[in-house]
Amino acid sequence: MPVVVVESPAKAKTINKYLGSDYTVLASYGHVRDLPPKDGSVDTDNDFEMLWEVGYDSRKHVKAIADALKDDNNLILATDPDREGEAISWHLEEALRKRRVIKKDTPVSRVVFNAITKSAVTEAMKNPREVDAPLVEAYLARRALDYLVGFKLSPVLWRKLPGARSAGRVQSVCLRLIVEREQEIEAFNAREYWSVKAALKTPRGQAFEARLTHLSGKKLDRYDLENATAAELAVQAVSSRDLVVQSVEAKPANRNPSPPFMTSTLQQEASRKFGFGARQTMSTAQRLYEAGYITYMRTDGIDMAPEAVTAARDAIKDRYGADFVPKSPRIYKNKAKNAQEAHECIRPTDMTVDASALARLEPDQRKLYDLIWKRTLASQMESARLERTSVDVGSADGEVVLRATGQVVLFEGFLKVYEEGRDDQVVDDDDKRLPKIEQGEVTDKTGVTPEQHHTQPPPRYTEATLVKRMEELGIGRPSTYASVITTIQDREYVRKDKNRLFPEDKGRIVTIFLMNFFRKYVGYEFTANLEDELDTVSAGDMDYKEVLNRFWRDFSAAIAETSDLRISEVLDKLDAALAPQLYPPREDGSDPRICPKCGTGQLHLKTSRTGGFVGCGNYPECTYTRPIAGEGADGDERVLGEDNGDEISLKSGRFGPYVQRGEPTPENKKPPRASLPKGWDKDDMDLEKALTLLSLPRQIGEHPDGGMIATNFGRFGPYVMHQLPDDAKPTYANLKDPNDVFELGMNRAVELLAEKRANPGRGRSAAAKPLHELGEHPDDGGPVNVMEGRYGPYVKWEKVNATIPKDVKPEDVTMEMAVGWIAEKAAKKKPTRRKAPAKKKPAAKKAPAKKPAAKKD
């Protein structure tokens, strides 16, 4: 039986049903090889030779495929129909050749299908081809570029910006978009303006509303009514005059449907309508594809196969009638320079099946399938026919003119099924429906109202609008959008709040650093041009090593220029570049760099593990800090209230936000403070919550065996504690929910403590086995290993244990990363001076025994 290989077991199961017992269908479980996460995996001195390694988890899958080929010497590679799928097929073939499973007489073929249906799969089997070399080369170029940026630029960040963990070819440009949008919002100055609306009635008593457009014979611009006084004068001008309908203009208009989905528009619409993140959308679509319900979901294409167009038109006719089917099919042409391997759009595999017919779908899958089905059918439906009406109402002397606009839907067309969402909803007067109004009619005024407005800053990006902007700029590709947006959130460069993306201080400082020292490589045009070159490689019109050579020549020089920079030099340069933002003019005209707390220290840009911040130069005498976003920004210090004469304040420290009672004094250098528990939002903190935290530990009551039971927060989370009268040490039991510190009752507390005493732990265990052996330390020798600790993974070298940041997976740790963390940890350890062992005095040499003098005869 020929061996067919696909990526996932779900896909293998579905395809196996279609091919039957004549084939063996196995899954590769994604990529089987990748570049080892260490320096040197791309050899820039040896024509960009790439060192590939079969992943630990993938070895058993490769072995299963190799074993199956022993029974039938025929390999069919049926991975996804895109650049990534082509790469997986190439990796599989190369890995099997290295194992000498594929021999000279082994037929190896590549088949692709855009949908997992019986007809698509069986048709693909009739049209095998070889692995597409240009597509593989485009993948190799992209993978090498991403590796070189990640493994050469990220170490620069580790050394120059504590707390910054990674940079990426597309990731850093995406982060720049979010940071620059935030800077636009912060620099925005709102401008006041007014409008005037009149509530009117026709002679038949039907109400409508009109907006003032002309005053004193002049057309009003947006800011002509700049204050309340000007608006009130305009109200008086309208109120004091009779208004007559001067003109009624009705124009027919057509509204056409949107094209069917491609990857980016699916992500945008799922975000608008359901609040799905890009990653959630793609994983849900993946399951729909593997189940055979939709076509392949990573595509730049919006064209639809002729047979699918016919099926859509038939489904529309059956469901809604012939009036909703246009005379000729709609043809959509892709605007992209190079559609991702000329894929079809994302559409249902069966146009007659709506979401209600798929009973087994999970809620998210049902929503997404319904969206895809409706959008696909709507894209082939008749246009909506509208009538747009404009009515001008004015005074006889021409001093005032008001306009009312509206529309009437004459024929629903595609609107019967689907209407595309909007990123930022605005009230549109054109959507209103007007009553019957005729020219020359006198209208009655029932009210004239001035309305105050202020210009609004540009909105923060949602995942949908960010994907849209990246697509407009030509940055990234469909398969990268979800992973890039997820990465910058996992790195804690960006946070998502109420579906909007906010840059964290860590993300700001990284972006500003890159803009000052690597501006070219976070440039929108440069990144887009590089994508175009990769598309040229995939088309077979450019050698991928030429792209790598040109990139590496300039990039390596830029890296070298920063190698000798000290952290202080970097901060000084960033401090100067950010001065207008960090130190805006103060209302009282005082020096914006003077510390507002001590009044003498100069403010400076500083960095920590949590990112950049502004701090006082008089530290540690003055502990004033604030975020780089400025005074009053998210996370800034603020007073919550008073209690017994003490100020209770919210502050930000090295380990996050905390509340404090009073201020340090010579008598009380460390006033009471308490960190905010996990899940507590600093924006929601008030005096009551702060006092609750400062009152800890909370005493629950007397244990039945004696001794007080208490709850509190510790270094490693919430806990309940108790010490029996006869115990030398108290017993601590971890609590899963932070709220248990305030809500845990006596019965549950006694139960938890009893469980802990019954299972106190095994004591010292045998030496732990490394999760990952990185090799010998490049400078000082000795094994460097990734270990699993009680409180998370860490890197171990000799007696130095360095914690692995939570945004780095243990399997992704490289020797270069480990060496950096080890050096950082070792530098913090104060060397202990040991007394040199006293030198032992050498034993006194015994004088040689004198020989007795010879007796004279």
VOGU-3710 file (C-alpha; in Angstrom, 3 decimals, decimal comma):
1> mpvvvvespa> 0,000/0,000/0,000  1,399/3,427/-0,918  2,239/5,544/2,139  0,435/8,921/2,185  1,752/11,526/4,640  -0,238/14,548/5,866  0,359/16,923/8,804  -2,275/16,099/11,410  -3,912/12,901/12,663  -7,383/14,478/12,221
11> kaktinkylg> -6,599/15,135/8,563  -5,146/11,618/8,196  -8,310/10,079/9,616  -10,564/11,986/7,210  -8,407/11,211/4,158  -8,099/7,557/5,113  -11,904/7,261/4,814  -11,757/8,572/1,233  -8,762/6,498/0,065  -9,736/3,256/1,771
21> sdytvlasyg> -7,602/0,246/2,594  -5,462/0,583/-0,562  -3,394/3,291/1,148  -1,606/3,778/4,470  -2,238/7,344/5,677  0,093/8,668/8,400  0,609/12,046/10,070  3,896/13,909/10,408  2,414/16,016/13,244  3,600/19,244/11,632
31> hvrdlppkdg> 7,240/19,991/10,905  9,616/17,110/11,555  12,832/19,178/11,364  13,897/22,644/12,375  17,007/24,691/13,004  18,438/23,889/16,445  17,924/26,891/18,741  21,618/27,719/19,040  24,117/29,964/17,344  25,580/28,562/14,145
41> svdtdndfem> 22,505/26,793/12,809  22,754/29,086/9,784  26,419/29,248/8,752  26,875/32,724/7,288  30,523/31,948/6,447  29,672/28,836/4,471  27,130/29,995/1,891  24,305/29,996/4,472  24,495/26,279/5,028  21,625/25,317/7,346
51> lwevgydsrk> 21,905/22,708/10,057  18,619/20,815/10,474  17,660/18,590/13,370  14,761/16,152/13,706  12,790/17,168/16,791  12,694/14,795/19,764  8,919/14,314/19,498  9,128/13,928/15,718  11,561/11,013/15,737  8,843/8,456/16,471
61> hvkaiadalk> 6,644/9,872/13,678  9,510/9,718/11,155  10,249/6,163/12,299  6,595/5,168/11,806  6,698/6,498/8,228  10,023/4,747/7,612  8,645/1,448/8,937  5,556/1,743/6,708  7,775/2,269/3,648  9,431/-1,095/4,273
71> ddnnlilatd> 6,131/-2,741/3,342  5,434/-0,538/0,294  8,188/1,388/-1,440  5,942/4,281/-2,589  5,762/7,656/-0,803  3,053/10,248/-1,472  3,514/13,605/0,249  0,102/15,249/0,770  0,855/18,110/3,143  -0,940/21,475/2,981
81> pdregeaisw> -1,014/23,362/-0,327  1,154/26,325/0,697  4,788/27,269/1,196  4,815/25,781/4,696  3,225/22,544/3,478  5,777/22,309/0,667  8,549/22,754/3,243  7,176/19,945/5,434  7,130/17,611/2,417  10,728/18,578/1,575
91> hleealrkrr> 11,868/18,041/5,172  10,201/14,623/5,278  11,843/13,523/2,054  15,259/14,766/3,210  14,928/13,127/6,647  13,901/9,796/5,092  16,785/9,947/2,601  19,193/10,483/5,496  17,784/7,346/7,113  18,326/5,597/3,740
101> vikkdtpvsr> 14,671/4,609/3,680  14,152/6,256/0,282  16,201/4,434/-2,309  16,907/5,073/-5,958  13,847/3,106/-7,015  11,484/4,659/-4,430  8,823/6,736/-6,202  8,258/9,994/-4,296  5,381/12,231/-5,412  3,681/15,364/-4,133
111> vvfnaitksa> -0,072/15,896/-4,285  -2,096/18,925/-3,181  -5,792/19,536/-2,599  -7,515/22,718/-1,506  -10,312/20,911/0,347  -10,509/17,606/2,193  -13,390/16,114/0,251  -13,530/12,787/-1,539  -13,601/14,368/-4,992  -10,725/16,770/-4,218
121> vteamknpre> -8,534/14,048/-2,688  -9,130/11,437/-5,417  -8,565/14,043/-8,148  -5,279/15,102/-6,490  -4,069/11,497/-6,471  -4,467/11,462/-10,258  -2,213/14,502/-10,661  1,023/13,953/-8,708  4,059/16,201/-9,145  7,491/16,735/-7,597
131> vdaplveayl> 8,200/18,930/-4,589  8,225/22,553/-5,813  11,862/23,708/-5,461  11,210/27,495/-5,706  8,582/27,279/-2,964  11,031/25,381/-0,763  13,746/27,942/-1,458  11,393/30,764/-0,487  10,744/28,907/2,776  14,493/28,426/3,344
141> arraldylvg> 15,138/32,125/2,791  12,337/33,134/5,153  13,447/30,676/7,834  17,083/31,778/7,578  16,153/35,465/7,756  13,952/34,933/10,800  16,709/32,913/12,452  19,424/35,500/11,745  17,323/38,376/13,064  16,201/36,435/16,120
151> fklspvlwrk> 19,588/34,981/17,084  21,696/38,020/16,266  19,454/40,897/17,298  17,891/39,353/20,415  21,269/39,003/22,236  21,880/42,709/21,607  18,621/43,410/23,441  19,574/41,126/26,353  22,875/42,939/26,851  21,753/46,527/26,283
161> lpgarsagrv> 18,179/46,486/27,617  17,562/44,369/30,718  14,090/42,880/30,527  13,951/42,807/26,719  13,880/39,241/25,493  13,465/39,010/21,746  13,232/40,745/18,417  11,908/39,439/15,134  11,864/40,384/11,480  8,075/40,842/11,377
171> qsvclrlive> 7,364/40,844/15,128  9,343/44,052/15,773  7,690/45,900/12,900  4,260/44,861/14,170  5,199/46,124/17,648  6,344/49,409/16,121  2,869/49,928/14,628  1,246/49,596/18,053  3,790/51,814/19,819  3,568/54,560/17,197
181> reqeieafna> -0,223/54,523/17,364  0,002/54,984/21,153  2,397/57,902/20,674  -0,076/59,494/18,246  -2,810/59,160/20,867  -0,614/60,694/23,590  0,436/63,604/21,381  -3,129/64,266/20,234  -4,707/67,575/21,237  -8,496/67,521/21,100
191> reywsvkaal> -10,159/70,429/19,312  -13,636/71,671/20,189  -16,313/72,251/17,582  -20,114/72,508/17,510  -22,966/71,534/15,243  -26,625/72,554/15,140  -29,523/70,226/14,410  -33,194/71,029/14,011  -36,093/68,670/14,697  -38,647/69,330/11,936
201> ktprgqafea> -42,114/68,159/10,872  -43,707/67,924/7,450  -47,238/69,315/6,889  -48,443/65,734/7,384  -46,901/65,662/10,877  -44,034/63,294/10,023  -40,814/64,048/11,938  -37,303/64,221/10,552  -33,990/65,834/11,510  -31,772/68,216/9,539
211> rlthlsgkkl> -28,257/69,548/10,173  -27,172/73,166/9,645  -24,871/73,371/6,600  -24,978/77,098/5,620  -25,013/80,181/7,838  -25,088/83,794/6,630  -24,924/82,511/3,083  -21,647/80,666/3,716  -21,078/76,914/3,784  -19,991/75,832/7,243
221> drydlenata> -16,712/74,023/7,646  -16,142/71,623/10,526  -14,584/74,182/12,880  -16,595/77,293/11,936  -18,747/76,923/15,052  -15,807/76,721/17,412  -17,449/77,429/20,753  -20,768/77,605/22,600  -21,261/81,289/21,775  -20,993/80,729/18,026
231> aelavqavss> -23,300/77,740/18,293  -25,929/79,725/20,241  -25,903/82,505/17,622  -26,477/79,836/14,952  -29,381/78,389/16,986  -30,991/81,832/17,196  -30,555/82,328/13,444  -32,367/79,037/12,741  -35,043/79,520/15,417  -35,998/83,026/14,230
241> rdlvvqsvea> -36,690/82,007/10,606  -39,370/80,048/8,790  -37,951/77,035/6,944  -39,148/75,821/3,549  -38,134/72,707/1,618  -35,881/74,078/-1,145  -34,957/70,845/-2,921  -35,517/67,104/-2,758  -33,045/64,934/-4,643  -33,438/61,162/-4,818
251> kpanrnpspp> -30,694/59,107/-6,481  -30,717/55,375/-7,100  -27,633/53,539/-5,822  -26,342/49,994/-5,857  -24,363/48,343/-3,085  -22,210/45,377/-4,048  -21,263/42,459/-1,792  -17,794/41,987/-0,361  -15,572/39,301/-1,929  -15,317/35,900/-0,249
261> fmtstlqqea> -12,875/35,475/2,623  -9,142/35,186/2,490  -7,072/34,707/5,654  -6,720/38,345/6,681  -10,367/39,319/6,053  -11,588/36,225/7,922  -9,481/37,213/10,938  -10,777/40,784/10,768  -14,448/39,848/10,469  -14,266/37,167/13,190
271> srkfgfgarq> -12,738/39,794/15,474  -15,440/42,385/14,669  -18,407/40,054/14,982  -17,315/37,578/17,672  -14,275/39,141/19,370  -12,090/36,220/18,226  -8,333/36,748/18,317  -6,345/35,910/15,188  -4,982/32,743/16,783  -8,437/31,570/17,874
281> tmstaqrlye> -9,826/32,192/14,390  -7,087/30,194/12,702  -7,225/27,226/15,080  -11,021/27,075/14,695  -10,739/27,288/10,900  -8,075/24,564/10,977  -10,506/22,157/12,629  -13,220/23,011/10,098  -10,760/22,371/7,255  -9,540/19,055/8,662
291> agyitymrtd> -13,145/17,920/9,089  -13,734/18,629/5,389  -16,206/21,507/5,880  -14,208/24,402/4,372  -11,376/24,884/1,908  -7,810/25,655/2,984  -7,745/28,609/5,377  -4,291/30,124/4,732  -4,655/32,014/1,497  -4,261/35,404/-0,139
301> gidmapeavt> -6,671/34,432/-2,911  -10,265/35,595/-3,310  -11,117/33,777/-6,532  -13,498/30,822/-6,440  -13,389/27,638/-8,491  -15,951/27,670/-11,379  -17,749/24,621/-9,999  -18,010/26,322/-6,583  -19,455/29,464/-8,164  -22,091/27,353/-9,933
311> aardaikdry> -22,908/25,532/-6,682  -23,257/28,858/-4,831  -25,589/30,281/-7,458  -27,738/27,119/-7,333  -27,910/27,302/-3,527  -28,945/30,978/-3,660  -31,685/30,229/-6,179  -33,038/27,326/-4,110  -33,066/29,279/-0,838  -33,935/32,836/-1,860
321> gadfvpkspr> -35,279/32,710/-5,403  -34,039/33,611/-8,866  -34,263/37,369/-8,200  -31,290/37,104/-5,857  -29,029/35,503/-8,461  -27,200/37,965/-10,784  -27,353/37,311/-14,531  -23,654/36,470/-14,690  -21,340/35,101/-11,994  -19,268/37,592/-10,001
331> iyknkaknaq> -15,533/37,390/-10,684  -13,146/38,609/-7,976  -9,531/39,396/-8,803  -6,828/39,414/-6,183  -5,050/42,714/-5,502  -2,001/41,042/-3,964  1,180/41,119/-6,052  1,706/37,418/-5,596  -1,263/35,487/-4,200  -0,112/32,764/-1,819
341> eahecirptd> 0,503/29,977/-4,270  -2,654/30,970/-6,205  -5,045/29,517/-3,631  -8,763/29,670/-3,822  -10,752/31,725/-1,305  -11,959/30,308/2,013  -15,400/28,810/1,335  -17,628/25,881/2,339  -16,955/22,642/0,500  -20,707/22,114/0,151
351> mtvdasalar> -22,761/25,258/-0,511  -26,044/23,574/0,378  -24,948/22,861/3,965  -25,523/25,686/6,440  -24,434/25,726/10,100  -27,737/24,284/11,334  -27,069/21,118/9,321  -23,773/20,436/11,141  -24,944/19,224/14,533  -21,546/18,096/15,850
361> lepdqrklyd> -19,816/21,467/15,601  -18,532/23,182/18,739  -19,955/26,703/19,380  -16,884/28,534/18,012  -16,758/26,302/14,950  -20,466/26,823/14,323  -20,082/30,622/14,477  -17,111/30,651/12,136  -18,625/28,211/9,651  -21,846/30,258/9,575
371> liwkrtlasq> -19,785/33,384/8,878  -17,882/31,718/6,020  -21,033/30,197/4,517  -22,965/33,482/4,569  -20,051/35,528/3,197  -19,530/33,023/0,368  -23,172/32,976/-0,708  -23,483/36,762/-0,348  -20,438/37,253/-2,614  -22,394/35,655/-5,496
381> mesarlerts> -25,738/37,369/-4,841  -27,453/40,285/-6,560  -26,522/43,823/-5,477  -28,706/45,653/-2,999  -30,692/48,470/-4,660  -31,076/51,645/-2,621  -32,523/55,103/-3,038  -30,470/57,848/-1,391  -32,340/61,066/-0,699  -31,008/64,555/0,160
391> vdvgsadgev> -33,385/67,275/1,332  -32,334/70,948/1,677  -34,450/73,110/3,971  -33,742/76,843/4,191  -34,969/80,348/4,942  -36,317/82,694/2,295  -33,449/85,154/2,817  -30,841/82,464/2,255  -29,241/83,028/5,671  -29,636/79,424/6,854
401> vlratgqvvl> -29,744/76,091/5,030  -30,143/72,704/6,670  -29,753/69,279/5,091  -31,417/65,951/5,840  -30,125/62,724/4,278  -31,409/59,169/4,282  -31,875/56,061/2,245  -34,474/53,458/1,417  -33,652/49,832/0,586  -35,646/49,007/-2,540
411> fegflkvyee> -34,263/45,470/-2,924  -32,263/43,607/-0,260  -30,081/41,555/-2,559  -27,055/40,178/-0,653  -28,083/42,120/2,491  -30,691/39,436/3,060  -27,845/37,080/3,983  -24,854/39,087/5,135  -23,414/42,543/5,798  -19,742/43,208/6,513
421> grddqvvddd> -18,923/44,633/9,936  -17,112/47,882/10,667  -13,991/48,301/12,780  -15,156/51,484/14,518  -18,902/52,046/14,477  -20,011/55,566/13,617  -23,478/57,057/13,356  -24,213/57,553/9,684  -27,075/59,888/8,789  -27,228/58,268/5,368
431> dkrlpkieqg> -28,602/55,090/6,976  -31,716/56,880/8,269  -35,009/56,643/6,460  -36,792/59,899/5,599  -40,551/60,471/5,393  -42,220/61,716/2,211  -41,085/65,320/1,668  -41,970/67,578/-1,275  -40,300/70,720/-2,545  -41,930/73,977/-1,428
441> evtdktgvtp> -43,474/72,556/1,725  -43,229/74,640/4,900  -41,794/72,728/7,852  -42,518/73,205/11,538  -39,637/73,464/13,991  -40,077/71,412/17,173  -36,608/72,116/18,478  -33,200/73,496/17,537  -30,274/71,988/19,438  -26,573/72,821/19,571
451> eqhhtqpppr> -24,203/69,855/20,070  -20,656/70,033/21,342  -18,012/67,773/19,800  -14,311/67,173/20,220  -11,975/65,691/17,683  -10,943/62,167/18,633  -7,480/60,602/18,558  -6,917/57,655/16,240  -8,286/54,483/17,854  -5,928/51,872/19,287
461> yteatlvkrm> -5,514/48,812/17,142  -7,632/45,746/17,576  -6,233/42,480/16,252  -8,522/42,980/13,252  -7,349/46,496/12,401  -3,717/45,522/13,049  -3,982/42,650/10,570  -5,609/45,023/8,096  -2,799/47,569/8,504  -0,085/44,915/8,148
471> eelgigrpst> -1,784/43,676/5,004  -1,948/47,226/3,586  1,770/47,723/4,248  2,671/44,329/2,797  4,185/43,108/6,083  4,010/39,393/6,819  1,832/36,795/5,164  -1,453/35,034/6,070  0,298/32,225/7,930  2,264/34,713/10,086
481> yasvittiqd> -0,363/37,198/11,309  -1,752/35,083/14,153  1,626/33,888/15,463  3,185/37,372/15,329  0,338/39,013/17,267  0,387/36,181/19,806  4,168/36,445/20,248  4,229/40,155/21,119  1,543/39,502/23,752  3,373/36,456/25,159
491> reyvrkdknr> 6,579/38,525/25,409  4,588/41,067/27,447  5,461/43,797/24,949  1,737/44,344/24,352  -1,371/43,684/26,392  -4,905/43,161/25,130  -7,608/45,000/27,053  -11,244/45,118/25,917  -10,116/43,904/22,486  -7,666/46,835/22,089
501> lfpedkgriv> -3,867/46,483/21,967  -1,842/48,617/24,399  1,979/48,730/24,349  3,656/47,948/27,658  6,670/49,986/28,753  8,897/47,037/27,881  7,531/47,080/24,320  7,970/50,855/24,053  11,607/50,784/25,105  12,431/47,916/22,719
511> tiflmnffrk> 10,804/49,765/19,822  12,590/53,022/20,628  15,911/51,171/20,876  15,396/49,481/17,509  14,259/52,746/15,904  17,470/54,425/17,057  20,005/51,683/16,347  18,319/49,413/13,769  15,867/51,781/12,078  16,252/50,165/8,664
521> yvgyeftanl> 15,231/46,720/9,933  11,989/47,887/11,533  11,143/50,019/8,499  7,787/49,356/6,865  9,064/49,749/3,313  12,172/47,625/3,914  10,134/44,784/5,434  7,543/44,924/2,644  10,270/44,931/-0,042  11,860/41,898/1,582
531> edeldtvsag> 8,496/40,102/1,405  8,308/40,989/-2,289  11,769/39,497/-2,833  10,679/36,291/-1,099  7,654/36,175/-3,410  10,044/36,553/-6,341  12,039/33,592/-5,013  8,849/31,491/-4,738  8,085/32,322/-8,363  11,512/30,969/-9,360
541> dmdykevlnr> 12,817/34,356/-10,536  15,515/34,969/-7,884  18,173/32,948/-6,078  17,341/32,851/-2,376  21,022/33,002/-1,368  21,317/36,304/-3,190  18,562/37,676/-0,912  20,331/36,301/2,170  23,730/37,672/1,110  22,423/41,189/0,544
551> fwrdfsaaia> 20,539/41,204/3,844  23,349/39,738/5,924  26,043/42,079/4,589  24,290/45,183/5,962  22,660/43,554/8,982  25,882/42,083/10,380  27,538/45,508/10,058  24,695/47,094/12,039  25,067/44,446/14,765  28,830/45,067/14,937
561> etsdlrisev> 28,303/48,818/15,407  26,362/48,228/18,629  28,705/45,651/20,138  30,848/48,212/21,995  27,971/50,336/23,280  27,588/50,527/27,055  24,117/50,398/28,614  24,597/53,941/29,916  25,321/55,172/26,383  22,193/53,463/25,067
571> ldkldaalap> 20,017/54,953/27,817  21,484/58,433/27,290  20,707/58,277/23,594  17,186/56,965/24,187  16,670/59,551/26,922  17,562/62,328/24,483  15,418/60,851/21,703  12,435/60,536/24,050  12,874/63,875/25,850  9,773/65,573/24,338
581> qlyppredgs> 7,613/62,620/25,385  9,287/61,870/28,735  9,554/65,449/29,963  6,734/67,583/28,515  6,491/71,226/29,663  4,796/71,728/33,031  1,947/74,154/33,535  3,889/76,165/36,145  6,870/76,553/33,821  9,251/74,653/36,108
591> dpricpkcgt> 11,976/72,356/34,814  10,187/69,157/33,663  13,283/67,106/34,547  13,191/68,045/38,246  11,821/65,227/40,414  8,348/66,171/41,689  8,895/64,126/44,855  12,225/65,328/46,275  12,470/68,586/44,293  16,227/68,305/43,729
601> gqlhlktsrt> 16,938/65,155/41,728  17,064/65,016/37,925  14,762/62,553/36,165  16,393/59,993/33,879  15,332/57,076/31,697  16,101/53,770/33,407  15,468/50,107/32,622  14,621/47,024/34,622  13,428/43,507/33,966  9,908/44,844/33,576
611> ggfvgcgnyp> 10,844/47,472/30,991  11,696/51,162/30,793  10,656/53,803/33,303  11,573/57,296/34,462  13,274/57,516/37,844  14,904/60,076/40,104  18,696/60,458/39,992  18,748/60,691/43,820  17,889/56,995/44,208  17,948/55,324/46,756
621> ectytrpiag> 17,297/58,428/48,879  14,369/59,281/46,548  12,298/56,381/45,192  10,165/58,340/42,700  9,380/56,447/39,495  6,763/56,687/36,780  6,071/54,946/33,456  7,617/56,353/30,316  4,099/57,209/29,126  4,133/60,168/31,524
631> egadgdervl> 2,493/61,461/34,688  -0,852/59,867/35,421  -0,182/57,029/32,997  -1,160/53,453/33,640  0,770/52,177/36,648  1,804/55,587/38,048  1,890/56,171/41,820  -1,283/57,557/43,358  -2,711/58,162/46,795  -5,765/56,013/47,532
641> gedngdeisl> -6,803/57,779/50,751  -5,986/58,102/54,441  -6,310/55,768/57,424  -5,477/56,766/60,983  -3,462/59,700/59,709  -1,400/57,601/57,261  -1,491/58,050/53,491  -2,389/54,790/51,763  -0,829/54,806/48,295  -0,498/52,581/45,240
651> ksgrfgpyvq> 3,051/52,260/43,946  5,005/50,359/41,305  8,077/48,410/42,297  10,580/46,011/40,850  8,203/43,079/41,345  5,044/44,879/40,267  2,420/47,121/41,883  1,965/47,254/45,651  0,156/49,287/48,316  1,932/51,070/51,142
661> rgeptpenkk> 0,996/52,705/54,434  2,769/56,043/54,931  6,219/57,024/53,673  9,692/55,959/54,836  11,034/57,934/57,815  14,331/57,740/59,719  12,483/55,823/62,452  10,512/53,632/60,049  12,615/52,980/56,963  10,332/50,183/55,720
671> ppraslpkgw> 6,671/51,139/56,117  4,025/48,383/55,830  3,396/47,317/52,226  1,652/44,504/50,376  1,947/43,361/46,747  -1,178/43,113/44,615  -2,135/39,438/44,223  -2,283/37,838/40,813  -5,523/38,775/39,076  -5,923/42,078/40,918
681> dkddmdleka> -6,007/45,026/38,499  -4,130/48,104/39,737  -6,694/50,302/37,966  -9,420/48,883/40,243  -7,540/49,484/43,489  -9,253/51,657/46,079  -8,746/52,444/49,766  -10,904/49,558/50,983  -9,007/46,945/48,963  -5,661/48,417/49,984
691> ltllslprqi> -6,547/48,283/53,699  -7,666/44,678/53,241  -4,248/43,773/51,833  -2,370/45,733/54,510  -4,350/43,951/57,249  -2,896/40,563/56,285  -2,158/37,987/57,616  -5,820/37,123/58,152  -6,546/35,054/61,223  -9,199/32,411/60,555
701> gehpdggmia> -9,401/31,080/64,103  -8,012/28,630/66,654  -7,069/25,166/65,346  -8,851/22,288/67,184  -5,399/21,093/68,358  -4,292/24,575/69,411  -2,553/27,435/67,625  -3,898/30,114/65,296  -4,631/29,411/61,595  -3,826/32,320/59,265
711> tnfgrfgpyv> -3,803/33,040/55,525  -1,542/35,374/53,579  0,315/35,924/50,317  3,902/34,789/50,118  6,683/34,887/47,619  5,228/31,890/45,837  1,524/32,723/46,063  -1,371/32,432/48,545  -1,111/30,041/51,483  -2,697/28,943/54,765
721> mhqlpddakp> -0,395/28,506/57,769  -0,565/26,880/61,209  1,898/25,860/63,899  0,996/23,208/66,446  2,252/23,877/69,963  4,642/20,907/69,730  5,897/21,648/66,183  9,295/23,208/65,691  8,192/24,832/62,420  4,809/25,970/61,056
731> tyanlkdpnd> 3,014/24,042/58,304  2,247/25,880/55,060  -0,344/24,705/52,504  -0,648/26,406/49,103  -3,979/27,896/48,025  -4,977/27,791/44,361  -7,310/30,788/44,350  -6,013/34,169/45,654  -9,532/34,921/46,911  -9,184/32,045/49,386
741> vfelgmnrav> -6,861/34,252/51,434  -9,927/36,348/52,303  -12,668/33,699/52,099  -11,206/30,371/53,307  -13,237/28,879/56,182  -12,122/26,900/59,222  -13,212/23,439/58,007  -11,429/23,687/54,653  -8,324/25,196/56,280  -8,034/22,311/58,765
751> ellaekranp> -8,511/19,828/55,887  -5,767/21,425/53,746  -3,329/21,522/56,673  -4,047/17,867/57,505  -3,367/16,879/53,860  -0,113/18,794/53,904  1,030/17,161/57,151  0,141/13,733/55,752  2,182/14,425/52,592  4,908/16,863/53,637
761> grgrsaaakp> 7,119/16,012/50,688  9,829/13,461/50,038  12,675/15,564/51,345  15,869/15,551/49,377  15,517/13,579/46,187  18,132/12,195/43,895  19,903/14,591/41,586  17,416/15,900/39,044  17,872/15,004/35,391  18,302/17,921/32,966
771> lhelgehpdd> 15,408/18,796/30,689  17,885/19,852/28,034  21,681/19,533/27,882  23,109/22,592/26,123  26,761/21,543/26,207  29,956/22,992/27,646  30,121/26,668/28,672  31,879/28,379/25,717  34,158/30,535/27,918  34,708/28,796/31,240
781> ggpvnvmegr> 33,852/25,185/30,554  31,515/22,997/32,578  28,104/21,648/31,535  25,227/24,077/31,036  21,820/22,435/31,492  18,152/23,383/31,510  16,568/22,077/34,722  13,035/21,792/36,093  12,753/23,427/39,490  10,089/23,671/42,122
791> ygpyvkwekv> 9,184/27,146/40,983  9,782/26,753/37,265  12,560/25,947/34,787  16,059/27,373/35,209  19,532/27,219/33,684  22,299/25,590/35,774  26,036/26,047/35,418  28,298/24,981/38,273  26,801/26,765/41,336  24,900/29,410/39,351
801> natipkdvkp> 21,155/28,877/38,880  19,551/31,448/36,537  15,771/31,604/36,200  14,381/31,261/32,677  12,003/34,154/31,857  8,380/33,048/31,738  8,073/34,115/28,083  10,755/31,613/27,006  9,952/27,924/26,679  12,590/25,545/28,138
811> edvtmemavg> 12,967/23,773/24,786  13,724/27,113/23,069  16,667/27,986/25,323  19,967/28,308/23,462  23,535/28,365/24,778  23,830/32,068/24,002  20,664/32,867/25,943  21,811/30,706/28,855  25,265/32,300/28,998  23,677/35,759/29,117
821> wiaekaakkk> 21,381/34,823/32,030  24,215/33,086/33,878  26,466/36,139/33,534  23,645/38,391/34,738  22,968/36,174/37,767  26,647/35,747/38,584  27,163/39,528/38,506  24,460/39,967/41,164  26,070/37,505/43,546  28,346/39,276/45,991
831> ptrrkapakk> 31,652/37,458/46,111  32,286/36,137/49,585  35,764/36,730/50,830  37,290/33,651/52,256  40,217/33,773/54,552  43,198/32,165/53,013  44,059/29,035/54,922  46,921/29,634/57,278  50,092/28,259/55,867  51,460/25,460/57,938
841> kpaakkapak> 54,888/26,198/59,205  57,305/23,647/57,961  58,464/21,362/60,698  61,752/22,479/62,171  64,566/20,488/60,761  66,385/18,478/63,327  70,050/19,177/63,492  72,018/16,224/62,233  73,359/14,157/65,074  76,990/14,811/65,714
851> kpaakkd> 79,271/11,920/65,225  81,155/11,073/68,333  84,710/12,233/68,113  87,188/9,436/67,577  89,194/8,573/70,594  92,873/9,126/70,254  95,005/6,285/71,109
//
